[in-house]
Amino acid sequence: MSSRPFPDSKAFSLDPSKMSYSYQYAPLQRSMIRVVELLQCPPDPPDPPIRFNINPVSLKSGTKFEAVSYAWSANPQPVKIILVQDNSQIAVSSDCYEMLGYLRYPNKNRILWIDSICVDQCGAREISEQLKIMGDIYETAFQTVMFLGKSTPGSQQLFDMARQSQLGQPVDNGMIGERESLFRRSWFSNIWAVQALRRSSQPIFICGSDTMTLLSLQSFLISFPRDQRLEVYDYPEPLRLKDQFFQRHLTDYLPGNAQPATIQAQELFWSFAATGSCMSTNPPDRILALMPLIINAPLSLHRLVDYSQNFDSISYDFASEFLRECGLSVLSVIRHPRPAGNLPSWVPDWTQNVDTSDHIERMPCFFRDYEPDNREEYFRIESRRLIIWGARYGEIQDLGPVLQISQKDHQQRREDVERLMEELESINSVVYAHEDWPTSIQTGMFELIRAEPQSI
């Protein structure tokens, strides 16, 4: 790649009198994206201003670029201004500015795709259209940079040990604290990081100036002694959904005669449940940021990507689609109490940031018992109300204790399970399932009731 791949690359004027207007985003045509040409860092003066060009390219043009996914700080600082090629101004967050300082090369320009710069954040239509091809962007990039923030002495040691573990070196127990510190970085709880890692063909992780591959990180995680090793279900969500074993787990849940659109909707819903504790700064992102996980999404899902709608409308539309394709499994991720709002009680509120991945194991019974040909016998939506057919079997006699499983402390988990079993022994009521009910429903009758009953 040459240092000047675009013909309009030019030197920048640093004269403030020429910075008279903000950068204007021109409309993008179909399959077009913008890339940042991050200009090389000159040797003088020390710490010179960051400068870049923004250029439109076609995803099919063969342009070689890197995609970037970066961490956000808990308390973002005021934005900083960057000069671009036509002496206009563009504002970026301090997190982005800092990252660009680490990523620029000393002797050549670097071509990057960064969503916060390359997508017009003020245009709902452009954001929606770019989101629909975002998975293709990550797959087309020759590598994706996962920038985790500044390095620390501990992170430097971890990155070095990760590279050694790929060569078969065991990991010392003393690195447990550094592993936890790494996973507490905001990137690992960012909902946008899930699709970035899942759709990337060549991801790399960067802390400050330290770099490691995904394979190195995976080798590091499995090189701990067995009693200190994390299971896949304990990984942060982006790593969990990238794991091939975790992805294959879904196929065990799907009915053998399911249509492609049904499978894709169920996979998306399953991904929602598996990322319940991920964070987003904009409520619609909590739902729409996962859409790129679905390759060749059907029109029924594609049409729901619309940033001009408010969060309640997006939540309702997705819940309705999930009901049609996934059956009553939607109800398995409802959590109460929930904030007062306009959402019907059967629509999940994904802003609660509650990990519902423990319910993934229960979804097979819903997927089996609510096949497309039979669902009309069970429920319908009428004026935003969910009407379910059923039979009155009995009344709840007692509520089981709540088992908190979201914490990462394994010792605390074991203690909570032991406490739970002791409390269960004090519950004397027994529920008998009707012998004519499907086996999956009979099994479901014995599940713990984990929330106060509430009218649907």
C-alpha positions as a Markdown table, in Angstrom:
| # | Residue | x | y | z |
|---|---|---|---|---|
| 1 | Met | 0.0 | 0.0 | 0.0 |
| 2 | Ser | 1.5 | 3.3 | -1.0 |
| 3 | Ser | 1.7 | 6.2 | 1.4 |
| 4 | Arg | -0.6 | 8.2 | -0.8 |
| 5 | Pro | -3.3 | 5.9 | -2.1 |
| 6 | Phe | -5.8 | 8.6 | -2.9 |
| 7 | Pro | -5.2 | 11.3 | -5.5 |
| 8 | Asp | -6.6 | 14.1 | -3.4 |
| 9 | Ser | -4.2 | 13.6 | -0.5 |
| 10 | Lys | -2.6 | 16.9 | 0.3 |
| 11 | Ala | -0.7 | 18.7 | 3.0 |
| 12 | Phe | -2.7 | 20.5 | 5.7 |
| 13 | Ser | -2.8 | 24.1 | 6.5 |
| 14 | Leu | -2.7 | 24.8 | 10.2 |
| 15 | Asp | -3.8 | 28.4 | 9.9 |
| 16 | Pro | -6.9 | 28.7 | 12.2 |
| 17 | Ser | -8.3 | 31.5 | 10.0 |
| 18 | Lys | -8.9 | 29.0 | 7.3 |
| 19 | Met | -11.0 | 26.7 | 9.5 |
| 20 | Ser | -14.3 | 28.4 | 8.8 |
| 21 | Tyr | -16.8 | 25.6 | 8.6 |
| 22 | Ser | -17.6 | 22.1 | 9.8 |
| 23 | Tyr | -17.0 | 19.1 | 7.5 |
| 24 | Gln | -20.1 | 18.3 | 5.4 |
| 25 | Tyr | -20.9 | 14.6 | 4.7 |
| 26 | Ala | -21.9 | 14.0 | 1.1 |
| 27 | Pro | -24.6 | 11.3 | 0.5 |
| 28 | Leu | -23.3 | 7.8 | -0.1 |
| 29 | Gln | -24.5 | 5.6 | -2.9 |
| 30 | Arg | -25.4 | 1.9 | -2.5 |
| 31 | Ser | -22.4 | -0.3 | -1.3 |
| 32 | Met | -20.3 | 2.8 | -0.7 |
| 33 | Ile | -18.5 | 3.6 | 2.6 |
| 34 | Arg | -16.1 | 6.3 | 3.7 |
| 35 | Val | -12.6 | 5.5 | 5.0 |
| 36 | Val | -10.2 | 7.7 | 7.0 |
| 37 | Glu | -6.7 | 8.2 | 5.6 |
| 38 | Leu | -4.8 | 8.8 | 8.8 |
| 39 | Leu | -1.7 | 10.8 | 7.8 |
| 40 | Gln | 1.7 | 9.8 | 9.0 |
| 41 | Cys | 3.1 | 11.4 | 12.2 |
| 42 | Pro | 6.0 | 13.8 | 11.2 |
| 43 | Pro | 9.1 | 13.7 | 13.4 |
| 44 | Asp | 8.7 | 17.4 | 14.3 |
| 45 | Pro | 7.3 | 19.0 | 16.3 |
| 46 | Pro | 6.8 | 16.5 | 19.2 |
| 47 | Asp | 3.2 | 15.2 | 19.5 |
| 48 | Pro | 1.9 | 17.0 | 16.3 |
| 49 | Pro | -1.8 | 17.4 | 15.7 |
| 50 | Ile | -3.6 | 14.4 | 14.3 |
| 51 | Arg | -4.6 | 14.9 | 10.6 |
| 52 | Phe | -6.6 | 12.8 | 8.2 |
| 53 | Asn | -8.6 | 12.8 | 5.0 |
| 54 | Ile | -12.1 | 11.3 | 4.5 |
| 55 | Asn | -12.6 | 9.5 | 1.2 |
| 56 | Pro | -15.6 | 7.6 | -0.2 |
| 57 | Val | -14.9 | 4.1 | -1.6 |
| 58 | Ser | -16.9 | 1.2 | -2.8 |
| 59 | Leu | -16.8 | -2.0 | -0.8 |
| 60 | Lys | -16.3 | -3.8 | -4.1 |
| 61 | Ser | -13.4 | -1.7 | -5.2 |
| 62 | Gly | -10.7 | -3.8 | -3.5 |
| 63 | Thr | -9.5 | -0.9 | -1.4 |
| 64 | Lys | -7.3 | -2.2 | 1.4 |
| 65 | Phe | -8.4 | -0.9 | 4.7 |
| 66 | Glu | -8.6 | -1.8 | 8.4 |
| 67 | Ala | -11.8 | -1.6 | 10.5 |
| 68 | Val | -11.5 | -0.2 | 14.0 |
| 69 | Ser | -13.5 | -0.9 | 17.1 |
| 70 | Tyr | -12.5 | 1.0 | 20.2 |
| 71 | Ala | -13.3 | 1.3 | 23.9 |
| 72 | Trp | -15.3 | 4.2 | 25.4 |
| 73 | Ser | -14.4 | 5.7 | 28.7 |
| 74 | Ala | -16.9 | 5.9 | 31.5 |
| 75 | Asn | -16.6 | 9.7 | 31.7 |
| 76 | Pro | -15.9 | 11.0 | 28.2 |
| 77 | Gln | -14.0 | 14.2 | 28.1 |
| 78 | Pro | -14.9 | 17.1 | 25.8 |
| 79 | Val | -14.3 | 16.4 | 22.1 |
| 80 | Lys | -11.3 | 17.6 | 20.2 |
| 81 | Ile | -11.2 | 19.1 | 16.8 |
| 82 | Ile | -9.3 | 17.5 | 13.9 |
| 83 | Leu | -8.4 | 19.3 | 10.6 |
| 84 | Val | -9.4 | 17.5 | 7.4 |
| 85 | Gln | -8.3 | 17.9 | 3.8 |
| 86 | Asp | -10.4 | 21.0 | 2.9 |
| 87 | Asn | -9.6 | 23.0 | 6.1 |
| 88 | Ser | -12.9 | 22.2 | 7.6 |
| 89 | Gln | -13.4 | 20.9 | 11.2 |
| 90 | Ile | -14.7 | 17.6 | 12.5 |
| 91 | Ala | -15.3 | 16.8 | 16.2 |
| 92 | Val | -14.4 | 13.4 | 17.7 |
| 93 | Ser | -14.4 | 12.1 | 21.3 |
| 94 | Ser | -11.3 | 12.3 | 23.3 |
| 95 | Asp | -11.3 | 8.4 | 23.3 |
| 96 | Cys | -11.2 | 8.4 | 19.5 |
| 97 | Tyr | -8.6 | 11.1 | 19.4 |
| 98 | Glu | -6.3 | 9.2 | 21.8 |
| 99 | Met | -6.7 | 6.0 | 19.8 |
| 100 | Leu | -5.8 | 7.7 | 16.6 |
| 101 | Gly | -2.6 | 8.9 | 18.2 |
| 102 | Tyr | -1.6 | 5.3 | 18.9 |
| 103 | Leu | -2.7 | 4.0 | 15.5 |
| 104 | Arg | -0.9 | 6.5 | 13.2 |
| 105 | Tyr | 2.3 | 5.3 | 11.6 |
| 106 | Pro | 5.5 | 7.3 | 11.7 |
| 107 | Asn | 6.4 | 6.8 | 8.0 |
| 108 | Lys | 3.3 | 6.1 | 6.0 |
| 109 | Asn | -0.4 | 6.8 | 6.0 |
| 110 | Arg | -3.0 | 4.3 | 7.3 |
| 111 | Ile | -6.4 | 3.6 | 5.8 |
| 112 | Leu | -9.1 | 3.0 | 8.5 |
| 113 | Trp | -12.8 | 2.6 | 8.7 |
| 114 | Ile | -14.1 | 4.1 | 12.0 |
| 115 | Asp | -17.8 | 4.2 | 12.4 |
| 116 | Ser | -18.0 | 7.3 | 14.5 |
| 117 | Ile | -16.1 | 9.3 | 11.8 |
| 118 | Cys | -17.0 | 7.4 | 8.6 |
| 119 | Val | -20.8 | 7.4 | 9.2 |
| 120 | Asp | -22.7 | 10.6 | 9.5 |
| 121 | Gln | -23.9 | 10.5 | 13.1 |
| 122 | Cys | -26.5 | 13.1 | 12.4 |
| 123 | Gly | -28.3 | 11.2 | 9.6 |
| 124 | Ala | -30.7 | 8.5 | 10.8 |
| 125 | Arg | -31.2 | 7.2 | 7.3 |
| 126 | Glu | -27.4 | 6.9 | 6.6 |
| 127 | Ile | -26.8 | 5.2 | 10.0 |
| 128 | Ser | -29.6 | 2.7 | 9.2 |
| 129 | Glu | -28.3 | 2.0 | 5.7 |
| 130 | Gln | -24.6 | 1.7 | 6.8 |
| 131 | Leu | -25.6 | -0.6 | 9.7 |
| 132 | Lys | -27.2 | -3.0 | 7.1 |
| 133 | Ile | -23.8 | -3.5 | 5.5 |
| 134 | Met | -21.6 | -3.2 | 8.6 |
| 135 | Gly | -21.1 | -6.9 | 8.8 |
| 136 | Asp | -19.8 | -6.8 | 5.2 |
| 137 | Ile | -17.5 | -4.0 | 6.2 |
| 138 | Tyr | -15.8 | -6.0 | 8.9 |
| 139 | Glu | -15.5 | -9.0 | 6.6 |
| 140 | Thr | -14.0 | -6.9 | 3.8 |
| 141 | Ala | -11.4 | -5.2 | 6.0 |
| 142 | Phe | -8.1 | -7.1 | 5.9 |
| 143 | Gln | -8.0 | -6.9 | 9.7 |
| 144 | Thr | -10.0 | -5.3 | 12.5 |
| 145 | Val | -8.3 | -3.4 | 15.3 |
| 146 | Met | -9.9 | -3.9 | 18.7 |
| 147 | Phe | -8.4 | -0.9 | 20.6 |
| 148 | Leu | -8.8 | -1.5 | 24.3 |
| 149 | Gly | -7.2 | 1.8 | 25.6 |
| 150 | Lys | -4.0 | 2.7 | 27.2 |
| 151 | Ser | -1.5 | 0.1 | 28.3 |
| 152 | Thr | -0.5 | -0.5 | 32.0 |
| 153 | Pro | 2.4 | -2.6 | 33.3 |
| 154 | Gly | -0.1 | -5.3 | 34.0 |
| 155 | Ser | -1.6 | -5.3 | 30.5 |
| 156 | Gln | 1.9 | -5.3 | 29.0 |
| 157 | Gln | 2.7 | -8.5 | 31.0 |
| 158 | Leu | -0.6 | -10.1 | 30.0 |
| 159 | Phe | 0.0 | -9.4 | 26.3 |
| 160 | Asp | 3.5 | -10.8 | 26.5 |
| 161 | Met | 2.3 | -13.9 | 28.3 |
| 162 | Ala | -0.6 | -14.3 | 25.8 |
| 163 | Arg | 2.0 | -14.5 | 23.0 |
| 164 | Gln | 4.0 | -17.0 | 25.0 |
| 165 | Ser | 0.9 | -19.2 | 25.8 |
| 166 | Gln | 0.3 | -19.6 | 22.1 |
| 167 | Leu | 3.7 | -21.4 | 22.0 |
| 168 | Gly | 2.5 | -23.8 | 24.7 |
| 169 | Gln | 3.8 | -21.9 | 27.8 |
| 170 | Pro | 1.6 | -22.4 | 30.9 |
| 171 | Val | 0.0 | -19.3 | 32.5 |
| 172 | Asp | 0.8 | -18.5 | 36.1 |
| 173 | Asn | -2.1 | -18.1 | 38.6 |
| 174 | Gly | -0.7 | -14.6 | 39.3 |
| 175 | Met | -2.2 | -13.5 | 36.0 |
| 176 | Ile | -5.8 | -14.0 | 37.2 |
| 177 | Gly | -6.1 | -10.5 | 38.5 |
| 178 | Glu | -4.7 | -9.1 | 35.2 |
| 179 | Arg | -7.2 | -11.3 | 33.3 |
| 180 | Glu | -10.1 | -9.7 | 35.3 |
| 181 | Ser | -8.6 | -6.2 | 34.8 |
| 182 | Leu | -8.5 | -6.8 | 31.0 |
| 183 | Phe | -12.1 | -8.0 | 30.9 |
| 184 | Arg | -13.2 | -4.9 | 33.0 |
| 185 | Arg | -12.1 | -2.6 | 30.2 |
| 186 | Ser | -15.2 | -1.0 | 28.6 |
| 187 | Trp | -14.6 | -2.6 | 25.2 |
| 188 | Phe | -15.6 | -6.0 | 26.5 |
| 189 | Ser | -19.0 | -4.8 | 27.7 |
| 190 | Asn | -19.8 | -2.6 | 24.6 |
| 191 | Ile | -22.6 | -4.0 | 22.5 |
| 192 | Trp | -20.9 | -2.8 | 19.3 |
| 193 | Ala | -17.9 | -4.9 | 20.1 |
| 194 | Val | -20.0 | -8.1 | 19.7 |
| 195 | Gln | -20.6 | -7.7 | 15.9 |
| 196 | Ala | -17.1 | -6.2 | 15.4 |
| 197 | Leu | -15.4 | -9.4 | 16.7 |
| 198 | Arg | -18.0 | -11.9 | 15.4 |
| 199 | Arg | -17.8 | -10.7 | 11.8 |
| 200 | Ser | -14.1 | -9.9 | 11.6 |
| 201 | Ser | -12.0 | -12.3 | 9.7 |
| 202 | Gln | -8.7 | -11.1 | 11.1 |
| 203 | Pro | -9.1 | -9.4 | 14.6 |
| 204 | Ile | -6.2 | -8.0 | 16.6 |
| 205 | Phe | -6.3 | -6.5 | 20.1 |
| 206 | Ile | -4.2 | -3.4 | 20.9 |
| 207 | Cys | -3.5 | -1.9 | 24.3 |
| 208 | Gly | -1.4 | 1.3 | 23.9 |
| 209 | Ser | 1.4 | 0.0 | 21.7 |
| 210 | Asp | 1.0 | -3.7 | 22.6 |
| 211 | Thr | -0.6 | -6.1 | 20.1 |
| 212 | Met | -1.9 | -9.6 | 20.3 |
| 213 | Thr | -4.0 | -11.8 | 18.0 |
| 214 | Leu | -7.4 | -13.4 | 18.9 |
| 215 | Leu | -5.6 | -16.8 | 18.8 |
| 216 | Ser | -3.1 | -15.6 | 21.4 |
| 217 | Leu | -5.9 | -14.4 | 23.7 |
| 218 | Gln | -7.8 | -17.7 | 23.3 |
| 219 | Ser | -4.6 | -19.6 | 24.0 |
| 220 | Phe | -4.0 | -17.4 | 27.1 |
| 221 | Leu | -7.5 | -18.1 | 28.5 |
| 222 | Ile | -7.2 | -21.9 | 28.2 |
| 223 | Ser | -3.6 | -22.1 | 29.5 |
| 224 | Phe | -4.7 | -21.4 | 33.1 |
| 225 | Pro | -4.7 | -24.3 | 35.6 |
| 226 | Arg | -8.1 | -26.1 | 35.3 |
| 227 | Asp | -9.5 | -24.9 | 38.6 |
| 228 | Gln | -8.8 | -21.3 | 37.6 |
| 229 | Arg | -9.8 | -21.6 | 33.9 |
| 230 | Leu | -12.9 | -19.8 | 32.7 |
| 231 | Glu | -15.6 | -21.7 | 30.9 |
| 232 | Val | -16.9 | -20.3 | 27.6 |
| 233 | Tyr | -20.1 | -19.1 | 29.2 |
| 234 | Asp | -18.0 | -17.0 | 31.6 |
| 235 | Tyr | -16.2 | -15.1 | 28.8 |
| 236 | Pro | -17.2 | -11.5 | 28.1 |
| 237 | Glu | -20.0 | -11.4 | 25.5 |
| 238 | Pro | -17.9 | -10.4 | 22.5 |
| 239 | Leu | -15.5 | -13.4 | 23.1 |
| 240 | Arg | -18.4 | -15.7 | 24.0 |
| 241 | Leu | -20.3 | -15.1 | 20.7 |
| 242 | Lys | -17.1 | -15.5 | 18.7 |
| 243 | Asp | -16.4 | -18.9 | 20.1 |
| 244 | Gln | -17.3 | -21.7 | 17.6 |
| 245 | Phe | -18.5 | -24.1 | 20.3 |
| 246 | Phe | -20.9 | -21.4 | 21.6 |
| 247 | Gln | -22.1 | -20.7 | 18.1 |
| 248 | Arg | -22.7 | -24.4 | 17.3 |
| 249 | His | -24.7 | -24.7 | 20.5 |
| 250 | Leu | -27.5 | -22.9 | 18.9 |
| 251 | Thr | -28.0 | -25.5 | 16.2 |
| 252 | Asp | -29.0 | -28.0 | 18.9 |
| 253 | Tyr | -32.0 | -25.8 | 19.7 |
| 254 | Leu | -33.5 | -25.4 | 16.3 |
| 255 | Pro | -36.2 | -27.6 | 14.8 |
| 256 | Gly | -35.0 | -29.6 | 11.9 |
| 257 | Asn | -37.7 | -28.3 | 9.5 |
| 258 | Ala | -37.3 | -24.6 | 10.3 |
| 259 | Gln | -37.2 | -22.2 | 7.4 |
| 260 | Pro | -34.1 | -20.0 | 6.9 |
| 261 | Ala | -35.9 | -16.8 | 8.0 |
| 262 | Thr | -37.0 | -18.6 | 11.2 |
| 263 | Ile | -33.5 | -19.8 | 11.9 |
| 264 | Gln | -32.0 | -16.3 | 11.4 |
| 265 | Ala | -34.7 | -14.7 | 13.7 |
| 266 | Gln | -34.0 | -17.4 | 16.3 |
| 267 | Glu | -30.3 | -16.8 | 16.1 |
| 268 | Leu | -30.7 | -13.1 | 16.5 |
| 269 | Phe | -33.0 | -13.5 | 19.5 |
| 270 | Trp | -30.6 | -16.0 | 21.0 |
| 271 | Ser | -27.8 | -13.4 | 20.5 |
| 272 | Phe | -30.0 | -10.9 | 22.3 |
| 273 | Ala | -30.4 | -13.2 | 25.3 |
| 274 | Ala | -26.6 | -14.0 | 25.3 |
| 275 | Thr | -25.7 | -10.3 | 25.4 |
| 276 | Gly | -28.1 | -9.1 | 28.1 |
| 277 | Ser | -25.4 | -7.3 | 30.2 |
| 278 | Cys | -23.8 | -5.4 | 27.3 |
| 279 | Met | -24.0 | -1.6 | 27.5 |
| 280 | Ser | -24.8 | 1.1 | 24.9 |
| 281 | Thr | -25.0 | 4.8 | 25.1 |
| 282 | Asn | -28.0 | 5.1 | 22.8 |
| 283 | Pro | -31.0 | 2.8 | 23.7 |
| 284 | Pro | -31.7 | 1.8 | 20.0 |
| 285 | Asp | -28.1 | 0.5 | 19.7 |
| 286 | Arg | -28.9 | -2.2 | 22.3 |
| 287 | Ile | -31.1 | -3.8 | 19.7 |
| 288 | Leu | -29.9 | -2.7 | 16.3 |
| 289 | Ala | -26.1 | -3.1 | 16.9 |
| 290 | Leu | -26.6 | -6.9 | 16.8 |
| 291 | Met | -28.2 | -6.9 | 13.4 |
| 292 | Pro | -24.9 | -7.4 | 11.5 |
| 293 | Leu | -24.5 | -10.8 | 13.3 |
| 294 | Ile | -27.1 | -12.1 | 10.8 |
| 295 | Ile | -25.6 | -12.8 | 7.3 |
| 296 | Asn | -28.0 | -12.1 | 4.5 |
| 297 | Ala | -30.7 | -11.1 | 6.9 |
| 298 | Pro | -34.3 | -11.7 | 5.5 |
| 299 | Leu | -36.4 | -8.7 | 4.5 |
| 300 | Ser | -38.6 | -9.2 | 7.6 |
| 301 | Leu | -35.6 | -8.3 | 9.8 |
| 302 | His | -33.9 | -5.8 | 7.4 |
| 303 | Arg | -36.9 | -3.5 | 7.3 |
| 304 | Leu | -36.8 | -3.2 | 11.1 |
| 305 | Val | -33.4 | -1.3 | 11.0 |
| 306 | Asp | -34.6 | 2.2 | 11.2 |
| 307 | Tyr | -32.9 | 4.8 | 13.4 |
| 308 | Ser | -35.7 | 7.3 | 12.7 |
| 309 | Gln | -38.0 | 5.3 | 15.0 |
| 310 | Asn | -37.9 | 5.7 | 18.8 |
| 311 | Phe | -36.7 | 2.9 | 21.1 |
| 312 | Asp | -40.2 | 1.8 | 22.1 |
| 313 | Ser | -41.2 | 1.3 | 18.5 |
| 314 | Ile | -38.1 | -0.6 | 17.6 |
| 315 | Ser | -38.5 | -2.8 | 20.7 |
| 316 | Tyr | -42.1 | -3.6 | 19.9 |
| 317 | Asp | -41.4 | -4.4 | 16.2 |
| 318 | Phe | -38.6 | -6.7 | 17.1 |
| 319 | Ala | -40.6 | -8.5 | 19.8 |
| 320 | Ser | -43.5 | -9.0 | 17.4 |
| 321 | Glu | -41.1 | -10.5 | 14.8 |
| 322 | Phe | -39.6 | -12.7 | 17.4 |
| 323 | Leu | -43.0 | -13.9 | 18.5 |
| 324 | Arg | -43.8 | -14.9 | 14.9 |
| 325 | Glu | -40.5 | -16.8 | 14.4 |
| 326 | Cys | -39.5 | -17.9 | 17.9 |
| 327 | Gly | -42.8 | -18.4 | 19.6 |
| 328 | Leu | -43.3 | -17.7 | 23.3 |
| 329 | Ser | -39.5 | -17.9 | 24.0 |
| 330 | Val | -39.7 | -14.1 | 24.0 |
| 331 | Leu | -41.3 | -14.3 | 27.4 |
| 332 | Ser | -38.3 | -16.2 | 28.8 |
| 333 | Val | -36.2 | -13.1 | 28.9 |
| 334 | Ile | -38.8 | -10.7 | 30.5 |
| 335 | Arg | -37.5 | -9.3 | 33.8 |
| 336 | His | -39.6 | -7.6 | 36.5 |
| 337 | Pro | -39.8 | -5.1 | 38.0 |
| 338 | Arg | -39.1 | -2.9 | 35.0 |
| 339 | Pro | -39.2 | 0.8 | 34.5 |
| 340 | Ala | -42.5 | 2.4 | 33.8 |
| 341 | Gly | -43.0 | 3.1 | 30.1 |
| 342 | Asn | -45.2 | 2.5 | 27.1 |
| 343 | Leu | -44.0 | -1.0 | 26.3 |
| 344 | Pro | -46.4 | -3.8 | 26.7 |
| 345 | Ser | -45.3 | -6.2 | 29.5 |
| 346 | Trp | -44.6 | -9.0 | 26.9 |
| 347 | Val | -42.0 | -6.9 | 25.1 |
| 348 | Pro | -38.5 | -7.3 | 26.5 |
| 349 | Asp | -36.8 | -4.1 | 27.8 |
| 350 | Trp | -33.2 | -4.7 | 26.6 |
| 351 | Thr | -32.0 | -1.5 | 28.4 |
| 352 | Gln | -32.3 | -3.3 | 31.7 |
| 353 | Asn | -28.8 | -4.8 | 31.0 |
| 354 | Val | -29.7 | -8.1 | 32.7 |
| 355 | Asp | -27.8 | -11.2 | 31.6 |
| 356 | Thr | -30.4 | -13.7 | 30.4 |
| 357 | Ser | -28.0 | -16.2 | 28.9 |
| 358 | Asp | -29.0 | -18.7 | 31.6 |
| 359 | His | -32.3 | -19.0 | 29.8 |
| 360 | Ile | -30.7 | -20.2 | 26.5 |
| 361 | Glu | -30.8 | -23.8 | 27.8 |
| 362 | Arg | -34.6 | -23.5 | 28.1 |
| 363 | Met | -35.3 | -22.3 | 24.6 |
| 364 | Pro | -35.5 | -25.7 | 22.9 |
| 365 | Cys | -38.8 | -26.4 | 24.5 |
| 366 | Phe | -40.2 | -23.2 | 23.1 |
| 367 | Phe | -38.8 | -23.8 | 19.6 |
| 368 | Arg | -40.1 | -27.4 | 19.5 |
| 369 | Asp | -43.6 | -26.7 | 20.8 |
| 370 | Tyr | -44.4 | -23.6 | 18.8 |
| 371 | Glu | -43.8 | -24.6 | 15.2 |
| 372 | Pro | -44.9 | -22.2 | 12.5 |
| 373 | Asp | -47.9 | -24.5 | 11.6 |
| 374 | Asn | -49.2 | -24.6 | 15.2 |
| 375 | Arg | -48.5 | -21.1 | 16.6 |
| 376 | Glu | -52.0 | -19.7 | 15.8 |
| 377 | Glu | -53.4 | -22.3 | 18.2 |
| 378 | Tyr | -51.4 | -20.7 | 21.1 |
| 379 | Phe | -51.3 | -16.9 | 20.8 |
| 380 | Arg | -52.0 | -13.8 | 18.8 |
| 381 | Ile | -51.3 | -10.1 | 19.0 |
| 382 | Glu | -54.4 | -7.9 | 19.2 |
| 383 | Ser | -54.1 | -4.1 | 19.7 |
| 384 | Arg | -50.6 | -4.5 | 21.2 |
| 385 | Arg | -52.0 | -7.1 | 23.6 |
| 386 | Leu | -50.6 | -10.7 | 23.6 |
| 387 | Ile | -53.4 | -13.2 | 23.9 |
| 388 | Ile | -52.4 | -16.7 | 24.8 |
| 389 | Trp | -54.6 | -19.8 | 24.8 |
| 390 | Gly | -54.1 | -22.2 | 27.6 |
| 391 | Ala | -55.7 | -24.1 | 30.4 |
| 392 | Arg | -55.9 | -23.2 | 34.1 |
| 393 | Tyr | -53.9 | -25.8 | 35.9 |
| 394 | Gly | -53.5 | -24.5 | 39.4 |
| 395 | Glu | -52.1 | -21.8 | 41.5 |
| 396 | Ile | -48.5 | -21.0 | 42.5 |
| 397 | Gln | -48.0 | -22.3 | 46.0 |
| 398 | Asp | -44.6 | -20.9 | 46.8 |
| 399 | Leu | -41.8 | -19.0 | 45.2 |
| 400 | Gly | -38.2 | -20.4 | 45.1 |
| 401 | Pro | -35.3 | -18.2 | 46.1 |
| 402 | Val | -33.5 | -16.1 | 43.5 |
| 403 | Leu | -30.1 | -17.4 | 42.3 |
| 404 | Gln | -27.8 | -14.6 | 41.2 |
| 405 | Ile | -25.5 | -15.9 | 38.5 |
| 406 | Ser | -24.2 | -12.7 | 36.8 |
| 407 | Gln | -21.2 | -12.2 | 39.0 |
| 408 | Lys | -17.8 | -13.5 | 37.8 |
| 409 | Asp | -16.6 | -14.6 | 41.2 |
| 410 | His | -16.7 | -18.4 | 41.0 |
| 411 | Gln | -16.4 | -18.9 | 44.7 |
| 412 | Gln | -19.4 | -16.6 | 45.3 |
| 413 | Arg | -21.4 | -18.6 | 42.7 |
| 414 | Arg | -20.7 | -21.9 | 44.5 |
| 415 | Glu | -21.8 | -20.4 | 47.9 |
| 416 | Asp | -25.0 | -19.0 | 46.3 |
| 417 | Val | -25.8 | -22.5 | 44.8 |
| 418 | Glu | -25.3 | -24.1 | 48.2 |
| 419 | Arg | -27.5 | -21.5 | 49.8 |
| 420 | Leu | -30.1 | -22.1 | 47.1 |
| 421 | Met | -30.2 | -25.8 | 47.7 |
| 422 | Glu | -30.7 | -25.4 | 51.4 |
| 423 | Glu | -33.6 | -23.0 | 50.9 |
| 424 | Leu | -35.2 | -25.3 | 48.4 |
| 425 | Glu | -35.3 | -28.0 | 51.0 |
| 426 | Ser | -37.6 | -25.9 | 53.0 |
| 427 | Ile | -40.2 | -25.6 | 50.2 |
| 428 | Asn | -42.8 | -28.4 | 50.7 |
| 429 | Ser | -45.2 | -27.7 | 47.8 |
| 430 | Val | -45.0 | -30.1 | 44.8 |
| 431 | Val | -46.4 | -29.3 | 41.4 |
| 432 | Tyr | -47.7 | -32.3 | 39.3 |
| 433 | Ala | -47.7 | -31.9 | 35.5 |
| 434 | His | -50.7 | -33.1 | 33.5 |
| 435 | Glu | -49.8 | -36.4 | 31.9 |
| 436 | Asp | -51.2 | -35.4 | 28.5 |
| 437 | Trp | -49.0 | -32.4 | 28.2 |
| 438 | Pro | -45.9 | -32.5 | 26.0 |
| 439 | Thr | -42.8 | -33.6 | 27.8 |
| 440 | Ser | -41.1 | -30.2 | 27.4 |
| 441 | Ile | -44.0 | -28.5 | 29.1 |
| 442 | Gln | -44.0 | -31.0 | 31.9 |
| 443 | Thr | -40.4 | -30.3 | 32.5 |
| 444 | Gly | -41.0 | -26.6 | 32.4 |
| 445 | Met | -43.5 | -26.9 | 35.2 |
| 446 | Phe | -40.7 | -27.6 | 37.6 |
| 447 | Glu | -38.7 | -24.5 | 36.7 |
| 448 | Leu | -38.1 | -22.0 | 39.5 |
| 449 | Ile | -40.4 | -19.0 | 39.4 |
| 450 | Arg | -37.9 | -16.1 | 39.5 |
| 451 | Ala | -40.2 | -13.0 | 39.2 |
| 452 | Glu | -43.4 | -11.7 | 40.7 |
| 453 | Pro | -46.4 | -12.6 | 38.6 |
| 454 | Gln | -47.6 | -9.8 | 36.4 |
| 455 | Ser | -50.4 | -9.6 | 33.8 |
| 456 | Ile | -49.4 | -9.9 | 30.2 |
